Amino acid sequence: MNILILKLNATGDVVRTTSLLRRLNGDITWITAANNAVLLEGLAANLRCLTWENRHLARDRSYDLVINLEDDTGPAAFVAELRSGRLFGACLNGSDKVAYTPDARGWFDLSLVSRHGRAAADQLKLQNRRTYQDLIFEGLGFRFQGEPYLLPKPFPTDLRGDVAIAAAAGPVWPMKQWAYYDQLKLKLEAEGLRVNVLPKRPSLLEHLGDVAQHRVLVGGDSLPMHLALGVGTPCVTIFNCTSPWEIHEYGIQTKLVSPLLEEFFYKRGFDERATRAIGLEEVYQATLDGLAKSPACN
Protein backbone atom coordinates (compact mmCIF):
# COMPACT_ATOMS: atom_id res chain seq x y z
CA MET A 1 0.00 0.00 0.00
CA ASN A 2 0.92 3.61 -0.52
CA ILE A 3 -0.25 5.74 2.39
CA LEU A 4 -0.18 9.51 2.86
CA ILE A 5 -0.47 11.22 6.25
CA LEU A 6 -0.99 14.94 6.64
CA LYS A 7 -0.30 16.10 10.17
CA LEU A 8 1.48 19.43 10.21
CA ASN A 9 0.85 21.07 13.57
CA ALA A 10 1.13 21.24 16.51
CA THR A 11 4.33 19.39 17.37
CA GLY A 12 2.77 17.49 20.26
CA ASP A 13 -0.04 16.34 17.99
CA VAL A 14 2.52 15.18 15.43
CA VAL A 15 4.30 13.19 18.14
CA ARG A 16 1.18 11.40 19.32
CA THR A 17 0.16 10.60 15.76
CA THR A 18 3.40 8.62 15.29
CA SER A 19 1.74 5.73 17.14
CA LEU A 20 -0.05 5.06 13.83
CA LEU A 21 3.28 4.11 12.29
CA ARG A 22 3.25 1.00 14.49
CA ARG A 23 0.19 -0.32 12.66
CA LEU A 24 0.24 1.00 9.11
CA ASN A 25 1.81 -1.35 6.58
CA GLY A 26 3.24 -0.16 3.29
CA ASP A 27 5.13 2.85 2.02
CA ILE A 28 4.18 5.92 4.03
CA THR A 29 4.60 9.54 3.03
CA TRP A 30 4.09 12.06 5.83
CA ILE A 31 3.66 15.75 5.10
CA THR A 32 4.39 17.97 8.09
CA ALA A 33 5.48 21.48 9.04
CA ALA A 34 9.15 22.24 8.41
CA ASN A 35 9.97 22.57 12.11
CA ASN A 36 8.60 19.08 12.80
CA ALA A 37 10.45 17.28 10.00
CA VAL A 38 13.44 16.50 12.25
CA LEU A 39 11.19 14.23 14.31
CA LEU A 40 10.17 12.16 11.29
CA GLU A 41 13.12 12.09 8.90
CA GLY A 42 14.81 8.69 8.92
CA LEU A 43 12.42 7.42 11.57
CA ALA A 44 11.50 4.24 9.68
CA ALA A 45 12.65 2.54 6.50
CA ASN A 46 9.17 2.75 4.97
CA LEU A 47 8.60 6.41 5.88
CA ARG A 48 9.22 9.39 3.60
CA CYS A 49 8.92 12.80 5.27
CA LEU A 50 8.04 15.89 3.23
CA THR A 51 7.58 19.43 4.46
CA TRP A 52 4.43 21.33 3.57
CA GLU A 53 6.53 23.59 1.33
CA ASN A 54 7.63 20.51 -0.64
CA ARG A 55 4.22 18.85 -0.74
CA HIS A 56 4.27 18.82 -4.55
CA LEU A 57 6.73 15.92 -4.30
CA ALA A 58 3.90 13.77 -2.95
CA ARG A 59 2.24 13.88 -6.37
CA ASP A 60 4.72 11.30 -7.68
CA ARG A 61 2.39 8.38 -6.88
CA SER A 62 -1.19 7.38 -6.20
CA TYR A 63 -2.26 6.50 -2.68
CA ASP A 64 -4.39 3.67 -1.41
CA LEU A 65 -5.09 5.60 1.79
CA VAL A 66 -4.86 9.30 2.58
CA ILE A 67 -5.11 10.34 6.25
CA ASN A 68 -5.68 14.08 6.62
CA LEU A 69 -5.67 15.11 10.28
CA GLU A 70 -5.56 18.85 9.62
CA ASP A 71 -8.73 20.92 9.75
CA ASP A 72 -7.57 23.79 7.50
CA THR A 73 -8.60 24.50 3.93
CA GLY A 74 -5.10 24.20 2.45
CA PRO A 75 -4.44 20.53 3.29
CA ALA A 76 -8.03 19.59 2.41
CA ALA A 77 -7.68 21.24 -0.99
CA PHE A 78 -4.33 19.54 -1.55
CA VAL A 79 -5.58 16.01 -0.88
CA ALA A 80 -8.48 16.63 -3.28
CA GLU A 81 -5.93 17.01 -6.08
CA LEU A 82 -4.19 13.69 -5.46
CA ARG A 83 -4.76 10.32 -7.07
CA SER A 84 -6.07 8.30 -4.18
CA GLY A 85 -8.42 5.59 -3.03
CA ARG A 86 -9.73 5.92 0.51
CA LEU A 87 -9.66 9.29 2.25
CA PHE A 88 -9.86 9.46 6.04
CA GLY A 89 -10.27 12.79 7.78
CA ALA A 90 -10.69 16.34 6.59
CA CYS A 91 -11.85 17.13 3.05
CA LEU A 92 -13.65 19.84 1.11
CA ASN A 93 -17.42 19.63 0.92
CA GLY A 94 -17.58 21.16 -2.54
CA SER A 95 -17.81 24.80 -1.48
CA ASP A 96 -14.31 25.34 -0.09
CA LYS A 97 -15.58 24.55 3.40
CA VAL A 98 -13.78 21.89 5.40
CA ALA A 99 -15.81 18.82 6.26
CA TYR A 100 -14.68 15.29 7.14
CA THR A 101 -15.34 11.71 6.17
CA PRO A 102 -17.93 9.73 8.17
CA ASP A 103 -15.33 7.27 9.47
CA ALA A 104 -13.41 10.18 11.06
CA ARG A 105 -16.36 11.52 13.05
CA GLY A 106 -15.07 10.11 16.32
CA TRP A 107 -12.28 12.69 16.35
CA PHE A 108 -13.49 15.49 14.10
CA ASP A 109 -16.87 15.79 15.84
CA LEU A 110 -14.78 17.21 18.70
CA SER A 111 -12.82 19.60 16.49
CA LEU A 112 -13.01 23.20 15.30
CA VAL A 113 -14.73 22.01 12.11
CA SER A 114 -17.27 19.83 13.90
CA ARG A 115 -20.56 19.36 12.07
CA HIS A 116 -22.21 20.17 15.42
CA GLY A 117 -20.66 23.62 15.70
CA ARG A 118 -17.96 24.93 18.02
CA ALA A 119 -19.97 25.12 21.27
CA ALA A 120 -21.40 21.62 20.89
CA ALA A 121 -17.99 20.25 19.91
CA ASP A 122 -16.45 21.62 23.10
CA GLN A 123 -19.24 20.02 25.13
CA LEU A 124 -18.68 16.69 23.39
CA LYS A 125 -14.97 17.07 24.10
CA LEU A 126 -15.72 17.59 27.78
CA GLN A 127 -17.89 14.47 27.85
CA ASN A 128 -15.43 12.34 25.86
CA ARG A 129 -13.46 9.71 27.77
CA ARG A 130 -11.54 8.16 24.87
CA THR A 131 -7.97 8.94 23.89
CA TYR A 132 -6.90 10.55 20.65
CA GLN A 133 -5.27 7.31 19.52
CA ASP A 134 -8.35 5.27 20.37
CA LEU A 135 -10.57 7.53 18.26
CA ILE A 136 -8.21 7.70 15.28
CA PHE A 137 -7.34 4.00 15.31
CA GLU A 138 -10.99 2.96 15.45
CA GLY A 139 -11.89 5.21 12.53
CA LEU A 140 -9.18 3.55 10.48
CA GLY A 141 -10.40 0.08 11.39
CA PHE A 142 -7.82 -0.73 14.06
CA ARG A 143 -8.03 -1.32 17.77
CA PHE A 144 -5.65 0.82 19.79
CA GLN A 145 -3.65 -1.44 22.10
CA GLY A 146 -1.24 1.02 23.65
CA GLU A 147 1.04 1.33 20.63
CA PRO A 148 3.82 3.71 21.74
CA TYR A 149 4.98 6.82 19.99
CA LEU A 150 7.85 6.46 17.54
CA LEU A 151 10.56 9.06 18.10
CA PRO A 152 14.15 9.58 16.93
CA LYS A 153 17.10 9.16 19.24
CA PRO A 154 17.40 12.11 21.66
CA PHE A 155 20.36 14.45 21.22
CA PRO A 156 22.55 14.39 24.35
CA THR A 157 22.67 17.71 26.20
CA ASP A 158 24.35 19.04 29.32
CA LEU A 159 21.05 19.33 31.16
CA ARG A 160 20.17 16.44 33.42
CA GLY A 161 18.71 15.97 36.86
CA ASP A 162 15.90 14.57 38.94
CA VAL A 163 13.01 16.79 37.92
CA ALA A 164 12.44 18.73 34.70
CA ILE A 165 9.85 21.49 34.87
CA ALA A 166 8.05 22.45 31.67
CA ALA A 167 6.78 25.83 32.80
CA ALA A 168 6.13 27.52 29.47
CA ALA A 169 2.64 27.96 28.05
CA GLY A 170 2.04 29.41 24.61
CA PRO A 171 -0.17 32.40 23.81
CA VAL A 172 -3.06 30.22 22.59
CA TRP A 173 -3.58 28.52 25.96
CA PRO A 174 -2.33 30.92 28.67
CA MET A 175 -4.33 29.14 31.38
CA LYS A 176 -2.13 26.07 30.96
CA GLN A 177 0.44 28.08 32.95
CA TRP A 178 0.31 26.72 36.50
CA ALA A 179 0.98 29.40 39.10
CA TYR A 180 3.37 27.63 41.45
CA TYR A 181 6.30 26.30 39.42
CA ASP A 182 8.82 28.57 41.17
CA GLN A 183 7.66 27.43 44.60
CA LEU A 184 7.70 23.80 43.51
CA LYS A 185 11.30 24.12 42.34
CA LEU A 186 12.40 25.60 45.67
CA LYS A 187 10.52 22.97 47.67
CA LEU A 188 12.04 20.10 45.69
CA GLU A 189 15.55 21.57 45.87
CA ALA A 190 15.17 21.80 49.64
CA GLU A 191 14.96 17.99 49.54
CA GLY A 192 18.35 17.86 47.79
CA LEU A 193 16.92 17.16 44.35
CA ARG A 194 18.32 18.49 41.09
CA VAL A 195 15.56 20.50 39.41
CA ASN A 196 15.77 22.20 36.03
CA VAL A 197 13.34 24.42 34.18
CA LEU A 198 13.45 23.31 30.55
CA PRO A 199 15.04 25.99 28.35
CA LYS A 200 14.22 26.88 24.78
CA ARG A 201 16.38 24.88 22.37
CA PRO A 202 17.27 25.49 18.72
CA SER A 203 16.53 21.84 17.93
CA LEU A 204 13.63 19.59 18.89
CA LEU A 205 16.12 16.75 19.31
CA GLU A 206 17.92 18.74 22.02
CA HIS A 207 14.59 19.40 23.70
CA LEU A 208 13.93 15.66 23.51
CA GLY A 209 17.34 15.02 25.06
CA ASP A 210 16.60 17.36 27.96
CA VAL A 211 13.38 15.52 28.73
CA ALA A 212 15.00 12.09 28.44
CA GLN A 213 17.77 12.99 30.91
CA HIS A 214 15.47 13.54 33.89
CA ARG A 215 13.67 11.14 36.19
CA VAL A 216 10.35 12.98 36.20
CA LEU A 217 8.80 15.74 34.10
CA VAL A 218 6.33 18.18 35.66
CA GLY A 219 4.28 20.42 33.42
CA GLY A 220 1.03 21.07 31.64
CA ASP A 221 -0.61 19.48 28.63
CA SER A 222 2.20 20.38 26.24
CA LEU A 223 4.92 19.18 23.89
CA PRO A 224 7.33 18.18 26.70
CA MET A 225 4.58 15.93 28.10
CA HIS A 226 4.35 14.11 24.77
CA LEU A 227 8.14 13.85 24.51
CA ALA A 228 8.24 12.36 28.00
CA LEU A 229 5.57 9.82 27.11
CA GLY A 230 7.58 8.97 24.00
CA VAL A 231 10.95 8.40 25.70
CA GLY A 232 9.59 6.78 28.85
CA THR A 233 10.17 9.62 31.32
CA PRO A 234 7.47 9.53 34.01
CA CYS A 235 5.45 12.73 34.05
CA VAL A 236 3.16 14.64 36.36
CA THR A 237 0.74 16.57 34.17
CA ILE A 238 -1.45 19.48 35.25
CA PHE A 239 -4.72 19.89 33.35
CA ASN A 240 -6.17 23.36 33.91
CA CYS A 241 -8.25 23.83 30.78
CA THR A 242 -7.76 20.95 28.32
CA SER A 243 -8.90 17.35 28.21
CA PRO A 244 -6.98 14.85 30.36
CA TRP A 245 -8.95 11.98 28.84
CA GLU A 246 -7.56 12.38 25.31
CA ILE A 247 -4.06 11.58 26.57
CA HIS A 248 -3.00 7.94 26.86
CA GLU A 249 -0.86 7.54 29.99
CA TYR A 250 1.33 4.64 28.80
CA GLY A 251 1.59 3.61 32.44
CA ILE A 252 3.96 6.48 33.34
CA GLN A 253 1.74 9.54 33.67
CA THR A 254 0.06 11.01 36.75
CA LYS A 255 -2.79 13.32 35.78
CA LEU A 256 -3.74 16.16 38.11
CA VAL A 257 -7.08 17.56 36.99
CA SER A 258 -8.28 21.00 38.04
CA PRO A 259 -11.48 21.10 40.11
CA LEU A 260 -12.41 24.07 37.88
CA LEU A 261 -11.77 22.22 34.63
CA GLU A 262 -15.36 22.39 33.43
CA GLU A 263 -15.52 26.16 34.01
CA PHE A 264 -12.40 26.84 31.98
CA PHE A 265 -12.56 23.93 29.55
CA TYR A 266 -11.01 24.91 26.21
CA LYS A 267 -11.24 28.60 27.04
CA ARG A 268 -8.43 30.54 25.39
CA GLY A 269 -8.52 33.64 27.54
CA PHE A 270 -6.87 34.03 30.93
CA ASP A 271 -8.24 33.81 34.44
CA GLU A 272 -5.79 33.53 37.29
CA ARG A 273 -8.14 31.22 39.21
CA ALA A 274 -7.57 28.53 36.59
CA THR A 275 -3.82 28.61 37.15
CA ARG A 276 -4.17 28.33 40.96
CA ALA A 277 -6.91 25.71 41.23
CA ILE A 278 -4.42 22.86 41.74
CA GLY A 279 -2.37 23.48 44.85
CA LEU A 280 1.38 23.32 45.39
CA GLU A 281 1.24 20.45 47.86
CA GLU A 282 -0.68 18.19 45.48
CA VAL A 283 1.88 18.61 42.69
CA TYR A 284 4.78 18.32 45.12
CA GLN A 285 3.53 15.01 46.52
CA ALA A 286 2.78 13.62 43.05
CA THR A 287 6.32 14.51 42.00
CA LEU A 288 7.84 12.75 45.00
CA ASP A 289 5.69 9.70 44.26
CA GLY A 290 6.96 9.70 40.68
CA LEU A 291 10.57 9.96 41.82
CA ALA A 292 10.09 7.03 44.18
CA LYS A 293 9.26 4.84 41.18
CA SER A 294 12.06 6.18 38.97
CA PRO A 295 15.74 5.19 39.04
CA ALA A 296 18.17 7.72 40.51
CA CYS A 297 19.99 9.87 37.97
CA ASN A 298 23.75 9.80 37.46
N, C-alpha and C positions, 0 to 999 in steps of 0.2 A: 504493500500500500504506500501511496504518497499522501502525507498528511501535512497540513499547514495549520500552525497556531499563530494567532495574533493576540498577544498580550504585551502591551507597551508599557503601561504605567499602572499603579505606582510600583516602586521596586519591591516592596513587601508582597504585593499581589503577584508579581512575577515569580518571586521565590516560592510562594505556596503553590503556584500553578505547576512548578516543576515536578510535583508528585505524579502528575499525569504521565511523565516520561517513563515511569516505572511500569506502565500498563500498555502504552501504545506501541504497536509493532509496525515496523516499516521504516521508510525514510521520512524523517520529520524536518520540516522547515519552520523555523520560529522567527517571526518578525517582532522586534521589540524596539524600545527607545534606545538611542545611542549610548546613553549612560549605563544602561543595564546589560549591554552586550557582553561585557567582561564576565558576567555571571553565567553566560550560556555558551560562549565560544569554546570549542574543544571539550565540552562537557560529556558528550557521548559520541561514539563512532557513527551513529545513524542520525545525528543532529546537525543541521546546518542553521547557523544563526545569521540573520540579516537585520540591519537597522532599518527603521522606517524610511530614512532617506534613500536607502538602496532597495526599497521594496520592489522596484521594477524587475530585479533579478529573479524574483519568485515566479515570474511569468514564463519561465523556461520549461515548465511541465504542467500537466494536468494533475488534479488532486482528487483522491478518492474521498477524503474527508477534510473539510475546512472548519476549524474551531475559532470563532471570533468572539473573544471575551471583552472587547472594548465596546463602549456604548456611545461612541462618537460617530458623526456622519462620515468622516474621512475613511476609517477602516471599513465601514459597512459598504461604502461606495467602491472601495478597492476590491473587496472580495466578490462583488457583483460582476466585476470585469474578468474574473479568472475562469478557466476551464476546470470545472469541479463537479463532483457527484453530490455527496451529502454535505449540507451546511448545518452547523450547530452554532447557535448563538445569535449575535446581532446581525441585522440585515436591513436593507431599505424596503419600505412598504410600498414603493412605487411613486411616492410623492416627496422624496428626499427627507422623509422622517424615519428615524431609527425605530425599528420594531425588533422582534426576535422570534426564532423558530419555536414551535410548540414544545419540542423536547427540552428546551432550555428554560422553560418557565420557572422551574424550581429556584433558579438563581436570579434570573432577570425580573421576575415578579417583585423582587426586593430591591430593585435597582432604580437609578434615576430615570430610566426610560420605561418603567413599569407600565403595563397596560392599565393598571388600577389608578395611576396618578401618584404624585410624590407623597402626599400625606398618607394615603392608604399603604403605599410601599413601606414607609417608615414604620407603620403600625404592624405590618406583616413581619418586618425585620425584628421588631421587638418581641413578637410572639414566636419567632422561629427558634428552634432548638437543634437545628442540624448544622453541621460544619460546612464550610465552603467546599471542601473536597467531596463530602458526601453528596451535596447537591449537584456538583458538576459531574462527578463520576456516574451517578445514577442517570442523569440526562444522556450520557454517552453510552449507556447500556452496561456499565460496570458496577461492581459493588466495592465501595471504598473499604479497605481492610487495613488502614493505618500505614499505607505506603508513604515512606519518608520523602522529604524534599531531596532533590539532587543538586548539590552545590560543588563548586570547584574547591581546590585545596586552598585553605587560608594562607595569606601572606604573613610570614612571621614579623612581629613588631616588637618594640621595646616596652610595650605596655602589658603588664600582667599583674595579677593579684587575686585576692579572694572574691571581691565583689566589684562588678562593673555597674555603674549607674548610667542609664540612658535617660537623661533629664530633658533633652530637647523635644519640643513639640512644634510642628510647623504652623504656618499662619492659617491653614484651612481648619485645623482642629485645636484651637488654643486651650480648650478645656481638658485636653489630654495631659496638660502640664500639672502634675501633682505638686502641691504647695510645700512639701516638707523634705525635699531631697537633701538640702544642705544639712538639716538637723539629723537626717538618717545617716549621712556620711560621718558626721562627728560622733554620733552614738556608736556606730560600728567601729570606728577607729579607736574609740575609748576601750574597746574589747581587744585591741591589738591586731585588728584585721587590716589588710591592705585593701583600700577602697579607691577606685578610680572613676572619675566622670569621663565617659567616652568623648573623645575629641572629634572634631571634623577631620576627615581624611581625604586626600586627593583621589584615592582609589577605593572602590568597594571591597576589594580583596584585603586591603589593610584594615578596613572596618571589620570585615569578617574575622581577620586575625586577632584583633583586639577582643572581640566577643569570645572567641574560642580559647583565649588564654586567661580566662577567669573561671572561678568555680560556680558563681551564680551571677545572673544578670537581673537587675531590678529596673523596671521602667514601665512605660505605658504600652498601649496597643500600637506598635511601631515597627519599623524595619529591624532594629536590633533584636526585638522579640523574635521575629521570623528567622533571623540569622542564628540566634541561639537555639531555636527549635531544630534548625537544619544541621548544626554542628554538635548537638547533644549537650549544650550548656544549660543546666537547670535555670529556670527563670521564674521570677515573681512578677506578675503582670497586673497593673492597676487599670481597671476599666471604669473611667469616669463618665463616658458619653457614647461609647461604641459597644458593639455586641460582643460579649465574651463567648457566646455559644457558637459563633462561626469559626472559632479557632480550635483546631485539634491539638490536644495537649501533648501528645506523643509520650505520655507518662513522665514528663519532666517539668511540667508547668503548674504553678500555683496561681490560681486566678483570684484576685481580690476585687469584688464587684461593689461599686458604690451603692449605698442605700438610696441615693437620689438618681440612680441611673435612668429610671423611667422619665423623670422630670426633664433631664438634659439629653435624652437619647437622640443622637444624631443632630444635635443642635450645633451650629457652626459659629455662634457668637461666643461671648465670654461672660461667665458669672463665677466669681471667686468661690462661691459656696460649692460648686462642682469640684473644684480643685482641693477642697479641704474636707470633703465628706468622708474620706477614708483616713483614719488617724495614723499618726506616726508609730504608735506602739504596735498596731496590727501589721504594718509593713515590716517593722523591725523584727518582730517575732517570726514572721513568715520567712524572712531572709535567714535568720539563724537556723530555722528548721531545714531550709534548703542546704545550708552549709554543712549541717550535720550529716546529710546524705551524700555529700560530694567529697571526693578525695582532696586532701590538702594540696595547695599549689607549691611549686618549687621555688 
